[in-house]
Amino acid sequence: MRIAQIAPLVESVPPRLYGGTERIVSYITEDLVTQGHDVTLFASGDSITSAKLVPCYAHGLRLNPSVRDPIPYYMLKLTGAEATRAQERFIPQIANDAGKAPHYAHRGDPSPPQ
């Protein structure tokens, strides 16, 4: 199966420092690759994976002092992920581990559901 994993951009996958979600994304992604799935990981460029890596930003955002708000980076990432899915039409399942708020903001909804 062809699967896309969308990771938060706060830390690399796996994280070099704190990053529980990024660590779980790494475990799941590597296990899926081991099982023979064609996995594409959308994450920061400093991520290390045996899946196909699509870098959405050069490195994790948390340690970059010039990044004040990560939401624009997530919106760009989701747009890129959706564009790739539509263009290649090969990813039947997308696992979005980046959280709900960026996804709903991208879809034009004024706020995420409570």
C-alpha positions in Angstrom: 0.0 0.0 0.0 1.2 3.5 -0.6 0.9 5.7 2.5 1.8 9.3 3.4 2.8 10.1 6.9 2.5 13.9 7.7 4.6 14.8 10.7 4.8 18.0 12.8 7.5 20.3 11.7 8.5 21.2 15.3 11.2 18.5 15.6 12.9 16.2 13.1 11.6 12.6 12.7 12.9 10.9 14.9 13.5 13.9 17.2 16.9 14.7 18.4 15.5 16.3 21.5 12.0 16.2 23.0 9.3 15.2 20.5 6.8 12.4 21.5 4.7 12.7 18.4 7.7 12.8 16.1 9.1 9.7 17.8 5.8 7.8 17.3 5.6 8.9 13.6 9.1 7.5 13.2 8.2 4.2 14.8 5.1 3.8 12.6 6.8 4.9 9.4 9.8 2.6 9.8 7.5 -0.3 10.7 5.3 0.3 7.6 8.4 0.4 5.4 9.7 -2.9 7.1 6.3 -4.5 6.2 6.9 -3.6 2.6 4.6 -0.5 2.2 5.6 2.4 0.0 5.7 5.2 2.5 6.2 8.9 1.9 7.1 11.0 5.0 6.3 14.7 4.9 8.6 16.2 7.6 11.5 18.5 8.3 14.5 18.1 6.0 16.7 17.0 8.9 14.6 13.9 9.4 16.1 10.4 9.1 14.0 7.7 7.6 14.0 4.7 5.3 10.8 6.0 3.7 10.7 8.5 0.9 11.3 11.9 2.6 9.5 15.0 1.3 11.1 17.9 3.2 8.6 20.6 4.1 11.2 22.8 5.8 14.9 22.5 6.1 14.9 21.6 9.8 12.7 21.4 12.9 11.1 24.7 13.7 11.3 24.7 17.5 15.0 25.6 17.6 14.8 28.3 14.9 14.6 31.7 16.6 13.2 33.4 13.5 10.0 31.2 13.6 7.5 32.9 15.8 4.4 31.1 14.5 4.5 27.6 13.0 1.0 27.6 11.6 2.0 29.2 8.2 4.6 26.4 7.8 1.9 23.8 8.5 -0.4 25.3 6.0 2.3 25.3 3.3 3.1 21.7 4.3 -0.5 20.5 4.0 -0.9 22.3 0.7 2.2 20.5 -0.6 1.0 17.1 0.7 -2.4 17.5 -0.9 -0.9 18.7 -4.1 1.4 15.7 -4.2 -1.5 13.3 -3.5 -3.6 14.9 -6.2 -0.8 15.0 -8.7 0.6 11.5 -8.2 -2.7 9.9 -7.2 -0.8 7.1 -5.5 -1.4 7.7 -1.8 -4.7 6.2 -0.9 -4.3 6.9 2.9 -2.8 10.0 4.6 -2.0 9.8 8.3 -1.9 13.4 9.5 0.0 13.5 12.7 0.4 17.3 12.6 -2.7 18.0 14.5 -6.2 19.2 13.6 -5.9 23.0 13.8 -3.6 23.4 10.7 -5.8 21.0 8.8 -9.0 22.9 9.6 -7.4 26.3 9.0 -6.2 25.1 5.6 -9.7 23.9 4.7 -11.0 27.4 5.3 -13.0 26.6 8.5 -12.9 29.5 10.9 -11.9 27.3 13.9 -11.3 23.7 14.6 -14.1 21.7 16.3 -14.1 21.6 20.1 
